[in-house]
């Protein structure tokens, strides 16, 4: 534990930040991008708990905690479960004011592995199938929950069940969300620019994607009003690594 904590604290040095960001975001070591120049304000708030901006993470449990607000509880179609409040809010159940870049940095600090693998293969034409990826090259799979309070009662639900499947009007089955990672274009981290975090409909700019049947159909999914709390309710999105 002491070793892991020391490793996390090492990320506070500007030199180590440069080594971290360049391979992950595809940035040139000869021309540092802006995020690598500024030392992130990682604060230790507990024995194994840290905060970066509005994102908290635990070096022991490998959990991430993102503040979120219920944005939509009925209707659809929806393409996201979580976006930044400046992102595509008309298509998302939850919104957050937390920085997508801070989320990405926290994932890196906890040694999560990003990877596309075969996640986006459903969007390929028959002519492009020779470019298909491999399932084993996917990034880490996560279980993701939304936690909130109703009065004095603590509530928690897998974010999967907040989504309704338009084909059978049943909640989405619980399954892994893949850490695909976003992309960098012209030195801009696109998840930060677009605000895309948890995508139901496949989005290569989002940090996480689901890889289950129907993820390639943009009008299949809706908000599960039977389970989602009232609009405006604040809570926490909790990300846990699958074992």
N, C-alpha and C positions, 0 to 999 in steps of 0.2 A: 504494500500500500504506500509506504513511504517513497518507494522508487517511482511509482506511477504519479504520485503528487509532485515529485521533483521534476518529472518529465513535463507535466502540464505547466508548471511554473516557468520552465525553460522557454515556453512559447512567448513569454513576455519580452524576450530580447529581440531587437530589430533584425539582427543577423539571422536568427533562427526563423523569424517570420518570412524572410525572403526565401529561405530554403523550403518552407512549407508551401507558400502560395504558388510559386512558379510551376511545379509539376502538376498541381491540382487544377489550376485554372488555365494552364497553357500559356503563361506569361513569360516573356523573355527576360533572362537574367541580365542582359545588357541594358534593358530599358524597364526598370521597375514600374509596376502599375501602382496607382495611388493607394489601394488598400495595404500594400506591403510597406509603404513608407510610414504609415501611422501605426504606432504600437497600440493594439487593442487593449481596452481597459478591462482586463480579466481580473475579477475580484474574488478572493476566497471568502465565502460566507459561512462555511462550516468545515468540519474535518475533511470531508471528501466532496463538498459542494462548492460550486463556483458560479459566478454570474458574468455574462458578457452582454452588455447592453440590457435588453429585456429578456434574454434567454438564460436559463439556468441549466446546469448539468451536473451530474454526479460521477466522479471518477471511479467509484467502486461499482455502482449498479449499472453504469453506462446509460442512464436515463437522461433524456432532455425534457425540459419543461418550457412550453411556449404559452404566454398569455393569449387568450382568444375571446371573442365575443360572438354570440349567435347573431347571424346576419339574415338568415332565411330559414323558415321552418316548414314551409309548404310550397308545392309547385315544382316547376322545373321547365325545361331540362337544366340540370346542373352539370358543370364540367370539373368542379373542384370541391374539395371539402374545406380547404384552408388556403386563403390568399392574403397578401398584405392589404391593408385598408386602402391603399392607392392602386390596387390591382383590379382584376375582373370581378368586382364584388357582386355584380348582377348574376354571376354564375356560380357562386360559392355559398356553402352553408355557414362557414365560420370565417371571420376576419381577424387579423392581428396587426398590432402596430410594431411588432418586433421585426428587425431587419433580417431578410432572407440570407444576407451575407454573414450575419452573426450566427445564424443557424448552421450554415455550411462550415464556418470556422469551428464551432463547437463540435460538429461531427468529426472534423479532422483531428481535433484535440483528443477525441476519444477513440481514434484509430478506426473509425467506420470506413468501410470500403465502398466506393462508388463504382458503378459499372452499368452499361446499357445492356450488354448481352443480346438476348433475343426479344427484349421487351417491346421494341417498336417494329418488329417484323410484320405484325398484322397490317401495318400501313404500307407495306411494300407491294408493288405491282408484281405480276407473274414474271415479267421481264427482269425484275430486280431481285428475285429470290436468291440469286447466287451471292448476294451481299448479306444474306441472313446471318445473324449472330448466333452465339451458342448460349444455352441456358446457364451453363456453369460460369459464364462471364458476367452474369448479373451482379449488381451490387448487393450489399447486405439487405436481408429482409427484416422488416420491423413490424411489431404490433403497435398500434397507435390508438390511444383512448382520449375521450373528452371527459373531463371531470368538472363538476360544478356543484353549487349548493342551492337547495330549495328550502328556504327557512333555515332550520338547524340541521337538515338532513344532507349528508354528502352523497352525491350521485356520480356514477361513472358508467360510460358506455363505450364499447369499441366504436371507432368512427365509421367502420364499415356499416353498422346497423343504423346509422343516421341517414344512410342512402337507401332509397327504394329502387328496385329493379322494375322498370316500366313493362317488361315482358311478362312477368308473373305477379307483379304488385307485391312482391315479398322483399324484406330487407336484404341487402347485400350480405352474402355469407362472409364470416370473418376469415381473413386470410392475410398473407404478408403484403406489405407495401415496400416496393423496391427503391432503394437509394440509388437512383440513376444519376443524380447530380445534374446540375445545369451546365450551360455552356458559356464561354466568354467570346464576345464579338467586339472587335475594335477596342479591346482593353476594358470592356464593360461586362460585368457579371450579370447575365441576363435574367436570372431569377430575381435579382435586386431591381433591375429595370422594369420587369414585367409584373413583379409581385407574386409570381406563381410558386406555390409551395407543395401542396398535396393535390395531385391531379387524378380525377376519376377518368376523364377522357384523355387519352395519351397526349402528352405535351413534353417535348424534348427540352423545353426551357424550365420546366418545373424541377424541384429538388427530388420529389418522390412521385412515383407512378404506380398504379396497380397494374398487374399483368394477368388479370383474370378474364374469362370470356366476356366480350362486350365492351372492353375498354377502348376499342377502336370505333365505337358507335357513339356519336356525340349527343344524340337525343334519347338515349335509352334510360338515363338515370334522373331521379328526382329526389326531393327532400322528404324524409320520413317524418311527417308531422305528428305521428303517434308517439314518437320518442324524443324528438328535438325539443328542448325547453323553449320558453318564450323568447322572442326576438329581444336583443339587448342584454340578455343574461351573460354575465362574464364568467369565465372558467379557465381551465388550463388544458392544453393539448400535451399529452404525455407520450413520448416515444420510447419504446423498449426494444432492444435488440433480441431477435429470435435466437433460440439455442438449438 
